[in-house]
Amino acid sequence: MSFTRIYDQAAARKGGEDALRSLLPQVPGPGELEAMGDDRYLSELTRCIFKAGFVWRVIDNKWPGFEAAFEGFVPLYWQQVPPEVLEALAQDERIVRNLQKIRTVPENARMIVEAAQAHGSFGAFLSQWPSDDEVGLLQYLKKHGARLGGNTAQYFLRWVGWDGFILSQDVVAGLRREQRLDASPTSQKALSQAQQAFNEWHLETGLPYSHLSRILSYSVGD
């Protein structure tokens, strides 16, 4: 079924095309993913992990303290940090003192360093991964990183600017309405069904995947 109808529904709900367009995510230009430092990718990964199952506003408000406590999230340092440093962070009042989440930092730092060694930088690694295979990228992040299942990696990719979809509650509802998804949203089958739908809509419209995802969500909810 044509995406035009979904677009029109979203525009009507948001007060017209101009209003809808003003709400769509910015898509990075050429070279922007590569220009972002590997430390910023580790920072954003960690922020997403700490936000999972927590009040996002609290994490955002405390983030300057996280940046100070983790000394700028330099991956080469954190990939081999001594265990006692992590244990000390679990007592640091500048951050949310969740030791399990703190322990993800070295694992994700190693993933970033390894990808950077192979591709020049983690941003270069992301920029070379095509949006029509977000499922593959999510599998990679889950396999090589820590606590990157569910929607955590999807939000990370959106916040750093990689062009992909997010299976938010409204997106899932929209896919079900369009009869494009009949599986549990957290299953591999659902991810594959969503990928196929967004691939088809991208070919039809030429719109970025992040725009398609946001438009679909606005055709359902707020």
Secondary structure, DSSP 8 states (H G I E B T S, - for coil): --HHHHHHHHHHHHTSHHHHHHTS-----TTHHHHS-HHHHHHHHHHHHHHTTS-HHHHHHHHHHHHHHTTT--HHHHTT--HHHHHHHTT-TTS---HHHHTHHHHHHHHHHHHHHHHSSHHHHHHTS-GGGHHHHHHHHHHHSSS--TTHHHHHHHHHT-------HHHHHHHHHTT---S-TTSHHHHHHHHHHHHHHHHHH---HHHHHHHHHHTT--
